[in-house]
Amino acid sequence: MGTQIRKTYRGLNPAMLRDEVRGLLHKQEIVAVETESHTYGLSSGATQSRITLALSTRGGDEGRGQCGSVHILGSPRDETKMLLDVDDSACPQEKLSAFQEDLDFVLGSYELKW
């Protein structure tokens, strides 16, 4: 079973979101390693960015301890979307709840509420 955290932010740089997510996960002993980062040009001259992070629990060997991923998409409409997908069996719910509370405190003013 997995847990997903989905957020949409306005006026937040995707690289800043990546750095905040990485730092807040580190606080919960979850390591986020950037696996991909791309910027795509659009015909309008604007750009879109895509960042993917692999998550693992601290102390996990290569291929072991992997517990999920984070996907961050920045759009030219000044919106940044984040999807965090975590395997519940590898990461305790208390850590995810603490991460989400910290994320909401730090970046809540940027979040779009649906």
Accessible surface in RSA format (square Angstrom, percent):
REM  Atomic radii and reference values for relative SASA: ProtOr
REM  Chains: A
REM  Algorithm: Lee & Richards
REM  Probe-radius: 1.40
REM  Slices: 20
REM RES _ NUM      All-atoms   Total-Side   Main-Chain    Non-polar    All polar
REM                ABS   REL    ABS   REL    ABS   REL    ABS   REL    ABS   REL
RES MET A   1   200.01 103.6 143.26  94.8  56.74 135.1 122.12 103.8  77.89 103.2
RES GLY A   2    47.41  58.5   0.00   N/A  47.41  58.5  15.36  42.1  32.06  71.8
RES THR A   3    29.07  20.7  25.21  25.6   3.86   9.2  22.60  30.4   6.47   9.8
RES GLN A   4    86.08  48.1  57.88  42.3  28.20  67.1  20.43  43.5  65.64  49.8
RES ILE A   5     8.19   4.7   5.06   3.8   3.13   7.5   8.19   5.9   0.00   0.0
RES ARG A   6   171.02  71.8 146.39  74.6  24.63  58.6  56.09  76.7 114.93  69.7
RES LYS A   7    17.45   8.5  11.47   7.0   5.97  14.2   5.09   4.6  12.36  13.2
RES THR A   8    12.99   9.2  10.84  11.0   2.15   5.1   0.00   0.0  12.99  19.6
RES TYR A   9     1.55   0.7   1.55   0.9   0.00   0.0   0.66   0.5   0.89   1.1
RES ARG A  10   111.13  46.7 105.10  53.6   6.03  14.4  48.06  65.7  63.07  38.2
RES GLY A  11    42.17  52.0   0.00   N/A  42.17  52.0  20.60  56.5  21.56  48.3
RES LEU A  12     7.23   4.0   1.10   0.8   6.13  15.4   2.46   1.7   4.77  12.8
RES ASN A  13    90.56  62.5  79.47  76.8  11.10  26.7  26.17  63.0  64.39  62.2
RES PRO A  14    26.15  19.1  26.15  23.8   0.00   0.0  26.15  21.6   0.00   0.0
RES ALA A  15    40.19  37.0  38.33  59.2   1.86   4.2  38.38  54.0   1.82   4.8
RES MET A  16    83.63  43.3  78.44  51.9   5.19  12.4  59.22  50.3  24.42  32.3
RES LEU A  17     0.00   0.0   0.00   0.0   0.00   0.0   0.00   0.0   0.00   0.0
RES ARG A  18    45.18  19.0  45.18  23.0   0.00   0.0   1.28   1.8  43.89  26.6
RES ASP A  19    75.05  52.6  64.89  64.6  10.16  24.0  27.28  64.2  47.77  47.6
RES GLU A  20    53.07  30.5  50.93  38.5   2.15   5.1   2.48   4.8  50.59  41.3
RES VAL A  21     0.00   0.0   0.00   0.0   0.00   0.0   0.00   0.0   0.00   0.0
RES ARG A  22    77.14  32.4  76.93  39.2   0.21   0.5  39.66  54.2  37.47  22.7
RES GLY A  23    41.51  51.2   0.00   N/A  41.51  51.2  33.96  93.2   7.55  16.9
RES LEU A  24    19.92  11.1  19.75  14.1   0.17   0.4  19.75  13.9   0.17   0.5
RES LEU A  25     0.00   0.0   0.00   0.0   0.00   0.0   0.00   0.0   0.00   0.0
RES HIS A  26   102.70  56.1 100.44  69.8   2.26   5.8  65.78  67.8  36.92  43.0
RES LYS A  27   132.91  64.8 103.52  63.5  29.39  70.0  77.94  70.2  54.97  58.5
RES GLN A  28    26.41  14.8  24.05  17.6   2.35   5.6   2.35   5.0  24.05  18.2
RES GLU A  29    86.45  49.6  83.99  63.5   2.46   5.9  15.05  29.1  71.40  58.3
RES ILE A  30     1.03   0.6   0.96   0.7   0.06   0.1   0.96   0.7   0.06   0.2
RES VAL A  31    49.07  32.3  47.96  43.4   1.10   2.7  49.04  42.6   0.03   0.1
RES ALA A  32     8.53   7.8   0.00   0.0   8.53  19.4   0.00   0.0   8.53  22.6
RES VAL A  33    85.02  55.9  82.24  74.5   2.78   6.7  85.02  73.9   0.00   0.0
RES GLU A  34    59.91  34.4  38.03  28.8  21.89  52.1  20.06  38.8  39.85  32.5
RES THR A  35    76.11  54.1  43.47  44.1  32.64  77.8  46.75  62.8  29.36  44.4
RES GLU A  36    72.54  41.6  65.02  49.2   7.53  17.9  26.21  50.7  46.34  37.8
RES SER A  37    62.34  52.7  36.03  48.1  26.31  60.6  14.68  31.3  47.65  66.8
RES HIS A  38    77.94  42.6  71.73  49.9   6.21  15.9  50.15  51.7  27.79  32.3
RES THR A  39    97.80  69.6  66.87  67.8  30.93  73.7  39.73  53.4  58.07  87.8
RES TYR A  40   102.51  47.9  99.14  56.4   3.37   8.8  85.39  64.2  17.12  21.1
RES GLY A  41    65.88  81.2   0.00   N/A  65.88  81.2  28.79  79.0  37.09  83.1
RES LEU A  42    65.43  36.4  51.37  36.8  14.05  35.3  55.53  39.0   9.90  26.6
RES SER A  43   132.92 112.3  82.77 110.5  50.15 115.5  60.79 129.4  72.13 101.1
RES SER A  44    96.35  81.4  51.20  68.3  45.15 104.0  58.70 125.0  37.65  52.7
RES GLY A  45    65.69  81.0   0.00   N/A  65.69  81.0  38.56 105.8  27.13  60.8
RES ALA A  46    36.58  33.6  24.08  37.2  12.50  28.4  35.09  49.4   1.49   3.9
RES THR A  47    75.73  53.9  65.09  66.0  10.63  25.3  34.68  46.6  41.04  62.0
RES GLN A  48    68.75  38.4  67.50  49.3   1.24   3.0   7.73  16.4  61.02  46.3
RES SER A  49    25.35  21.4  22.24  29.7   3.11   7.2  19.85  42.3   5.49   7.7
RES ARG A  50    74.30  31.2  74.30  37.9   0.00   0.0  18.85  25.8  55.45  33.6
RES ILE A  51     6.69   3.8   6.42   4.8   0.27   0.7   6.44   4.6   0.25   0.7
RES THR A  52    14.57  10.4  14.57  14.8   0.00   0.0  14.50  19.5   0.07   0.1
RES LEU A  53     0.06   0.0   0.06   0.0   0.00   0.0   0.06   0.0   0.00   0.0
RES ALA A  54    24.99  23.0  22.76  35.1   2.23   5.1  23.97  33.8   1.02   2.7
RES LEU A  55     0.66   0.4   0.00   0.0   0.66   1.7   0.39   0.3   0.27   0.7
RES SER A  56    30.04  25.4  29.93  39.9   0.11   0.3  14.17  30.2  15.87  22.2
RES THR A  57    39.23  27.9  37.66  38.2   1.57   3.8  26.25  35.3  12.98  19.6
RES ARG A  58   114.53  48.1  91.29  46.5  23.24  55.3  51.82  70.8  62.71  38.0
RES GLY A  59    76.92  94.9   0.00   N/A  76.92  94.9  42.92 117.8  34.00  76.1
RES GLY A  60    37.75  46.6   0.00   N/A  37.75  46.6   9.66  26.5  28.09  62.9
RES ASP A  61    87.93  61.6  77.20  76.8  10.73  25.4  24.39  57.4  63.54  63.4
RES GLU A  62   178.48 102.5 148.56 112.4  29.92  71.2  66.47 128.6 112.01  91.4
RES GLY A  63    73.36  90.5   0.00   N/A  73.36  90.5  33.23  91.2  40.13  89.9
RES ARG A  64   166.30  69.8 158.98  81.0   7.31  17.4  54.21  74.1 112.09  67.9
RES GLY A  65    28.68  35.4   0.00   N/A  28.68  35.4  16.55  45.4  12.13  27.2
RES GLN A  66   105.42  58.9  86.45  63.2  18.97  45.2  25.90  55.1  79.52  60.3
RES CYS A  67     2.20   1.7   0.08   0.1   2.12   5.0   2.12   5.4   0.08   0.1
RES GLY A  68    20.32  25.1   0.00   N/A  20.32  25.1  17.22  47.3   3.09   6.9
RES SER A  69    29.68  25.1  29.68  39.6   0.00   0.0  17.85  38.0  11.82  16.6
RES VAL A  70     0.00   0.0   0.00   0.0   0.00   0.0   0.00   0.0   0.00   0.0
RES HIS A  71    64.70  35.4  63.25  44.0   1.45   3.7  41.50  42.8  23.20  27.0
RES ILE A  72     0.20   0.1   0.00   0.0   0.20   0.5   0.00   0.0   0.20   0.5
RES LEU A  73    91.21  50.8  89.77  64.2   1.44   3.6  89.79  63.1   1.42   3.8
RES GLY A  74     7.33   9.0   0.00   N/A   7.33   9.0   4.95  13.6   2.38   5.3
RES SER A  75    34.66  29.3  23.21  31.0  11.45  26.4  23.34  49.7  11.32  15.9
RES PRO A  76    61.70  45.0  25.64  23.4  36.07 131.1  34.40  28.4  27.31 169.7
RES ARG A  77   158.94  66.7 144.32  73.6  14.62  34.8  76.20 104.1  82.73  50.1
RES ASP A  78    85.01  59.5  75.31  75.0   9.70  22.9  32.67  76.9  52.34  52.2
RES GLU A  79    15.45   8.9  14.03  10.6   1.41   3.4   1.02   2.0  14.42  11.8
RES THR A  80     3.01   2.1   3.01   3.1   0.00   0.0   0.00   0.0   3.01   4.6
RES LYS A  81    93.79  45.8  93.07  57.1   0.72   1.7  46.16  41.6  47.63  50.7
RES MET A  82     3.98   2.1   0.00   0.0   3.98   9.5   1.31   1.1   2.67   3.5
RES LEU A  83    51.75  28.8  51.05  36.5   0.70   1.8  51.05  35.9   0.70   1.9
RES LEU A  84     0.00   0.0   0.00   0.0   0.00   0.0   0.00   0.0   0.00   0.0
RES ASP A  85    53.98  37.8  52.70  52.5   1.28   3.0   6.05  14.2  47.93  47.8
RES VAL A  86     2.17   1.4   0.15   0.1   2.02   4.9   2.11   1.8   0.06   0.2
RES ASP A  87    60.75  42.6  55.12  54.9   5.63  13.3  23.28  54.8  37.47  37.4
RES ASP A  88    49.69  34.8  37.21  37.0  12.48  29.5  22.92  53.9  26.78  26.7
RES SER A  89   105.80  89.4  61.11  81.6  44.69 102.9  56.42 120.1  49.38  69.2
RES ALA A  90    34.36  31.6  14.81  22.9  19.55  44.5  24.73  34.8   9.63  25.5
RES CYS A  91     1.33   1.0   0.27   0.3   1.06   2.5   0.00   0.0   1.33   1.4
RES PRO A  92    59.95  43.7  49.47  45.1  10.49  38.1  59.28  48.9   0.67   4.2
RES GLN A  93    93.98  52.6  88.30  64.5   5.69  13.5  55.39 117.9  38.60  29.3
RES GLU A  94   130.35  74.8 119.81  90.6  10.54  25.1  71.49 138.3  58.86  48.1
RES LYS A  95    53.97  26.3  52.96  32.5   1.01   2.4  39.53  35.6  14.44  15.4
RES LEU A  96     1.75   1.0   1.29   0.9   0.46   1.2   1.58   1.1   0.16   0.4
RES SER A  97    47.60  40.2  41.94  56.0   5.65  13.0  28.52  60.7  19.08  26.7
RES ALA A  98    33.80  31.1  29.50  45.5   4.30   9.8  32.21  45.4   1.59   4.2
RES PHE A  99     0.00   0.0   0.00   0.0   0.00   0.0   0.00   0.0   0.00   0.0
RES GLN A 100    62.05  34.7  62.05  45.3   0.00   0.0   8.82  18.8  53.23  40.4
RES GLU A 101   123.08  70.7 114.04  86.3   9.04  21.5  43.54  84.2  79.54  64.9
RES ASP A 102    32.74  22.9  31.08  30.9   1.66   3.9   4.29  10.1  28.45  28.4
RES LEU A 103     0.14   0.1   0.00   0.0   0.14   0.4   0.00   0.0   0.14   0.4
RES ASP A 104    54.14  37.9  46.92  46.7   7.22  17.1  23.07  54.3  31.07  31.0
RES PHE A 105   180.36  90.2 152.99  94.8  27.37  71.2 161.30  97.8  19.05  54.5
RES VAL A 106    62.99  41.4  41.70  37.8  21.29  51.3  46.07  40.0  16.92  45.9
RES LEU A 107     0.96   0.5   0.85   0.6   0.11   0.3   0.96   0.7   0.00   0.0
RES GLY A 108    23.34  28.8   0.00   N/A  23.34  28.8  13.95  38.3   9.38  21.0
RES SER A 109   112.45  95.0  64.28  85.8  48.17 111.0  59.06 125.8  53.39  74.8
RES TYR A 110    77.70  36.3  72.62  41.3   5.08  13.2  37.32  28.0  40.38  49.8
RES GLU A 111    30.30  17.4  15.33  11.6  14.97  35.6   0.00   0.0  30.30  24.7
RES LEU A 112    44.88  25.0  41.30  29.5   3.58   9.0  42.50  29.8   2.38   6.4
RES LYS A 113   157.02  76.6 123.97  76.1  33.05  78.7  95.96  86.4  61.06  65.0
RES TRP A 114   228.69  91.8 155.17  75.1  73.53 172.6 175.12  93.4  53.57  86.9
END  Absolute sums over single chains surface
CHAIN  1 A     6664.8       5103.1       1561.6       3519.7       3145.1
END  Absolute sums over all chains
TOTAL          6664.8       5103.1       1561.6       3519.7       3145.1
